[in-house]
Amino acid sequence: QVQLVESGGGLVKPGGSLRLSCAASGFKTVEYNLRWDRQVPGKAREGVATTDSDSSYADFVKGRFIIFRDERKNMMYLYMNNLTPDDTAVYYCGTTYNHEDFWGQGTRVTVSS
């Protein structure tokens, strides 16, 4: 079955960097749209980045985040640079497989000095 498992979150200081990983199983990442969302407790989930035939980013991460798909490893990554406290959230990777949305359990990112 389709499964997504995020990792790589943690505590980082403002201006720092993190790499989030998403391990996919049950489908081939090369064949499907992949995306990262994030959610702050008490607020709506928001889209961060997507990758399909091309990549797109939310305005608030453009120039700082990079979404990358490793087809050989069936993994997806989110490289996050120049982090700010506003980037503090739980980050989720997701896909739509056979018209159904799947999400991982999330990985928490905290940006604080």
Secondary structure, DSSP 8 states (H G I E B T S, - for coil): --EEEEE--EEE-TT--EEEEEEEESS-GGGS-EEEEEE-TTS--EEEEEESSSEEE-TTTTTTEEEEEETTTTEEEEEE-S--GGG-EEEEEEEEETTEEEE---EEEEE--
